[in-house]
Amino acid sequence: MGRQLVIEINHTHVCIELPARVYSVAFSPDGQILASGSGDRTVRLWQVSDGTLLRTLEGHTGSVWSVAFSPDGQTLASGAWDNTVRLWRVSDGAPLRTLEGHTNWVQSVAFSPDGQTLASGSDDKTVRLWRVSDGKLLRTLKGHTFRVYGVAFSPDGQTLASGSVDNTVRLWRAADGALLRTLVGHTDSVWSVAFSPDGQTLASGSVDNTVRLWRVSDGALLCTLEGHTGPVLSVAFSPDGQTLASGSADNTVRLWQAADGVLLRTPLEEHTGWVACVAFSPDGQTLASGSWDRTVRLWKLG
């Protein structure tokens, strides 16, 4: 067992209230802006330092389930229950383009590390890859037998992970969409996937109340993190790769030691509804959590 990290968290230092459930949060690459996707069909941009609302992006006609910043911070992608992905210019909130092709709700979006490709996962059982520059559909990845809830690119951009209601995680070669392997072990829907910063480990959160850590190179199960008493809806690694955060329908956020799955501290319990999303700031000093209680909370890590 490795050295246990020490993380001190007292209370949230910023609590942002929204008019509807919060389904997704993402930090800008410079850590100054937080984006949120919500049941009120909007994307909102907030100032991280004090929670001030900077702008509201309107255009979706369904709940916004996923938001992601491009690596250069200039573009924001959002996926929604109107079956579309939208791209927005961050500087002024202007809509850039709408990506249409999915035949059901879009649950997740993720940019490739070079910012040239966007992945989207949908209730239509597919993952789609789009060219960001012009919105062209590059390929459609088929294989899941039920809704795709989570997508994530590996840090080197060569591998794409997807988590599905079919209880599996699939790893795809990003260059041509070839299926590399299927990770089997969860006993219920997989809602969230995240690569460690070094790309060697994949975390998955499931409705079976667990987080599982997998070795990317061969798909081996490394460990199962147990403790949540409700479905795990979101997982995220800290920028240094030492800590894993998980958000759950038990209304809590848990922080785990990524190396061995040891729980680092008692659960963070200020939310009064399902915690649908968690995200670390780029400097690793702040954790954001968004909930069905219509709030986003920012936690200072020390």
C-alpha positions in Angstrom: 0.0 0.0 0.0 1.3 3.4 -1.0 1.6 6.5 1.2 -1.8 7.9 2.0 -2.4 11.4 0.8 -3.6 14.1 3.1 -6.5 16.2 1.8 -8.1 18.7 4.0 -11.6 19.9 3.0 -13.8 21.8 5.4 -16.8 23.2 3.4 -17.5 24.4 -0.1 -16.1 27.9 -0.6 -18.5 28.6 -3.4 -22.0 27.3 -3.8 -23.7 28.2 -7.1 -27.5 27.9 -7.4 -29.2 27.1 -10.7 -32.9 26.9 -11.7 -32.7 23.2 -12.7 -30.7 20.0 -12.1 -27.0 20.1 -12.9 -25.8 17.2 -15.1 -22.3 18.3 -16.1 -19.4 20.6 -15.1 -16.1 21.4 -16.7 -13.2 23.7 -16.0 -11.6 25.8 -18.7 -7.9 24.9 -19.3 -6.8 28.1 -17.5 -9.0 27.2 -14.5 -10.7 30.6 -14.5 -14.1 29.5 -16.0 -16.5 26.7 -15.0 -19.1 25.5 -17.5 -22.3 23.8 -16.4 -25.0 21.9 -18.3 -28.4 21.8 -16.9 -32.0 20.6 -17.1 -33.1 24.1 -18.0 -31.6 23.4 -21.5 -28.8 26.0 -21.1 -25.0 26.0 -20.7 -23.8 28.5 -18.1 -20.3 29.9 -17.7 -19.2 30.9 -14.2 -16.2 32.8 -12.8 -14.5 30.2 -10.6 -13.0 32.7 -8.1 -16.4 33.8 -6.8 -19.2 32.0 -8.7 -20.3 35.1 -10.7 -22.4 34.2 -13.8 -20.5 35.3 -16.9 -23.0 34.3 -19.6 -25.8 31.9 -20.5 -25.6 29.9 -23.7 -29.1 29.2 -25.2 -30.1 27.1 -28.2 -30.6 23.5 -27.0 -34.2 22.3 -26.9 -33.4 19.5 -24.4 -31.6 19.1 -21.1 -27.8 19.6 -21.5 -26.1 16.4 -20.2 -22.5 17.1 -21.0 -20.1 20.0 -21.5 -16.4 20.0 -22.4 -13.8 22.7 -23.2 -11.4 22.4 -26.1 -7.7 22.1 -25.1 -7.0 25.7 -26.1 -10.0 26.9 -24.1 -11.6 28.8 -27.1 -14.4 26.4 -27.8 -17.0 24.7 -25.6 -19.0 21.6 -26.7 -22.3 20.6 -25.2 -24.4 17.4 -25.7 -28.1 17.4 -25.1 -31.4 15.5 -25.1 -32.3 17.3 -28.3 -30.0 14.7 -30.1 -27.5 17.3 -31.0 -24.0 18.5 -30.1 -23.4 22.2 -30.2 -20.1 24.1 -30.4 -19.8 27.6 -28.8 -17.1 30.3 -28.8 -16.1 30.8 -25.2 -15.1 34.4 -25.5 -18.6 35.7 -26.3 -20.8 32.7 -26.2 -21.6 32.8 -29.9 -22.9 29.5 -31.4 -20.4 28.1 -33.9 -22.2 25.1 -35.3 -24.6 22.3 -34.5 -23.6 18.7 -35.1 -26.5 16.5 -36.1 -26.5 12.8 -36.7 -27.4 11.1 -33.5 -30.9 9.6 -33.5 -31.4 9.8 -29.7 -30.2 11.8 -26.7 -26.5 12.8 -26.5 -25.2 11.9 -23.1 -21.5 12.8 -23.3 -18.9 14.8 -25.2 -15.1 14.8 -25.1 -12.4 16.6 -27.1 -9.3 14.8 -28.3 -6.1 16.1 -26.7 -5.1 17.9 -29.9 -8.6 19.6 -30.1 -9.2 18.4 -33.7 -11.8 15.7 -32.9 -14.9 15.6 -30.8 -16.4 12.3 -29.5 -20.1 12.0 -28.5 -21.9 9.2 -26.9 -25.7 8.7 -27.3 -28.8 6.8 -26.3 -28.7 5.5 -29.9 -26.0 3.0 -28.8 -23.3 4.7 -30.8 -20.2 6.8 -30.3 -19.6 9.4 -33.1 -16.4 11.2 -33.9 -16.6 14.6 -35.5 -14.0 16.9 -37.0 -14.1 20.1 -35.0 -13.0 22.5 -37.7 -16.1 22.0 -39.9 -18.4 19.6 -38.0 -17.9 16.7 -40.4 -18.9 13.3 -39.1 -15.7 11.2 -39.4 -17.0 7.8 -38.2 -19.6 6.1 -36.1 -18.5 3.4 -33.6 -21.0 0.6 -33.2 -20.9 -2.3 -30.8 -22.6 -1.3 -27.6 -26.0 -2.9 -27.2 -27.5 -0.1 -25.1 -27.1 3.6 -24.4 -23.7 5.1 -24.2 -23.4 7.3 -21.1 -19.7 8.3 -21.0 -16.8 8.9 -23.4 -13.2 9.9 -22.8 -10.0 10.2 -24.8 -6.7 8.9 -23.5 -4.1 11.6 -22.9 -2.1 10.6 -26.1 -5.3 10.7 -28.1 -4.9 7.2 -29.5 -7.6 5.5 -27.5 -11.2 6.3 -26.8 -13.2 4.8 -23.9 -16.9 4.5 -23.8 -19.2 3.3 -20.9 -22.7 2.0 -21.5 -25.9 0.8 -20.0 -24.9 -2.6 -21.4 -22.6 -2.8 -18.3 -19.4 -2.7 -20.3 -16.6 -0.4 -21.1 -15.2 -0.5 -24.6 -11.8 0.8 -25.7 -11.5 1.9 -29.4 -8.6 2.9 -31.5 -9.3 6.6 -32.3 -7.6 6.6 -35.6 -9.9 4.2 -37.3 -12.6 3.2 -34.8 -11.4 -0.4 -34.4 -12.6 -2.0 -31.2 -9.5 -2.9 -29.1 -11.1 -4.6 -26.1 -14.3 -4.8 -24.0 -13.9 -4.5 -20.2 -16.4 -6.7 -18.4 -17.0 -6.8 -14.7 -19.6 -4.2 -13.7 -23.0 -5.7 -12.9 -25.0 -2.7 -13.9 -24.9 0.4 -16.2 -21.6 2.3 -16.6 -22.2 6.0 -16.5 -18.8 7.5 -16.5 -15.2 6.8 -17.7 -12.0 8.7 -17.1 -8.3 8.1 -18.0 -5.5 8.8 -15.5 -3.1 11.6 -16.7 -0.4 9.0 -17.6 -3.0 7.0 -19.6 -2.2 3.8 -17.9 -5.4 3.4 -15.9 -9.0 3.8 -16.7 -11.7 4.5 -14.0 -15.3 3.6 -14.5 -18.3 4.5 -12.4 -21.4 2.3 -12.4 -25.0 1.9 -11.2 -23.7 -1.1 -9.3 -22.4 1.5 -6.7 -18.8 0.8 -7.5 -15.8 2.4 -9.2 -13.5 0.1 -11.0 -9.9 0.7 -12.0 -8.6 -1.0 -15.1 -5.1 -1.4 -16.7 -5.4 0.1 -20.1 -2.7 -2.0 -21.8 -4.5 -5.3 -21.4 -7.8 -4.5 -19.8 -7.1 -6.2 -16.5 -9.2 -5.2 -13.5 -6.9 -3.6 -10.9 -9.3 -3.0 -8.1 -12.9 -2.3 -7.2 -13.7 0.8 -5.0 -16.6 0.1 -2.7 -18.3 2.5 -0.3 -21.0 4.4 -2.2 -24.5 3.4 -1.3 -26.0 4.6 -4.6 -25.1 4.6 -8.3 -21.7 6.2 -9.2 -22.6 8.8 -11.9 -19.2 10.5 -12.4 -15.5 9.9 -11.9 -12.5 12.2 -12.4 -8.7 12.0 -11.8 -6.8 14.8 -10.3 -4.2 16.4 -12.6 -1.3 14.7 -10.8 -3.1 11.4 -11.0 -2.9 10.6 -7.3 -6.5 11.2 -6.4 -9.8 10.0 -7.9 -13.1 11.7 -7.2 -16.5 10.0 -7.6 -20.0 11.5 -7.4 -23.0 9.4 -6.6 -26.7 9.1 -6.3 -26.1 8.7 -2.6 -25.7 12.5 -2.6 -22.0 12.4 -1.8 -18.6 12.9 -3.3 -15.8 10.5 -2.3 -12.0 11.0 -2.8 -9.9 7.9 -3.2 -6.2 7.3 -3.5 -5.8 6.3 -7.2 -2.8 4.0 -6.6 -4.7 1.5 -4.4 -8.3 2.6 -4.0 -8.0 3.7 -0.4 -10.7 6.1 0.7 -8.9 9.3 1.6 -11.5 11.0 3.8 -15.1 10.8 4.9 -17.5 11.5 2.1 -18.4 15.1 1.2 -22.1 15.4 2.1 -23.3 18.9 1.6 -25.4 18.0 -1.5 -29.1 17.1 -1.0 -29.5 15.4 -4.3 -27.7 13.1 -6.7 -24.2 14.2 -7.5 -24.2 13.9 -11.3 -20.7 15.3 -12.1 -17.3 16.0 -10.6 -14.3 17.8 -12.1 -10.9 18.9 -10.9 -9.4 22.3 -11.7 -6.3 22.2 -13.9 -4.1 23.1 -10.9 -5.7 20.4 -8.8 -6.6 22.9 -6.0 -10.4 22.9 -6.5 -13.0 20.2 -7.0 -16.3 21.1 -8.6 -19.4 18.9 -8.1 -22.8 19.4 -9.7 -26.0 17.9 -8.4 -29.7 17.3 -9.0 -30.2 19.6 -6.0 -29.7 22.4 -8.5 -26.3 23.5 -7.2 -22.7 23.5 -8.2 -20.3 23.4 -5.2 -16.6 24.3 -5.4 -14.4 22.6 -2.8 -10.9 23.9 -1.9 -8.4 21.1 -1.6 -5.3 21.5 0.6 
